[in-house]
Amino acid sequence: MNAGQMPQTCRRRSERDVVSLAGSAFGVARSRSVIISDLSQEGAQLDARDLPPAGEDLCLVVGSFDAMARVAWRAGDKCGVEFDETLSEEIMVQLKRDAEWMKVAGWYR
C-alpha cells in the first residue's frame, strides 16, 4: 500500500451468501429479468443487462417472494440493492433453499 492510502474496508453491515436465483426487477419505467448472485438480510447483488441507476426504487420478485429495494450502486451488468425492510431469517432460509434447487436444475453461473 502506498503512503497516504487508506486500507479498503467493506461497507456491508451483514454477511452475504453467494446464491443464484432467477427473478424480476420491476422499476418505474420498465421491468427486467435478473439473477441474484449474492444475498443478505439487508441487500443483494443483481446481474442483468440495462440495470437501473443508483437511487432508483424497484420491486424485486423471486417466485412467491417480493421486496421493495433501492439501487445503491451500479457497475456495468451488476448492481447492489438495499431492501426497504430487513429480510427475516425464515425468508433467507427459503431463498437459499430455492437457490440450491436452481443449482440442481442447472441454473448455476
Secondary structure by P-SEA (a helix, b strand, c coil): cccccccccccccbbbbbbbbbbbbbcccbbbbbbbcccccccccccccccccccbbbbbbcccbbbbbbbccccccbbbbbbcccccaaaaaaaaaaaaaaaaacccc
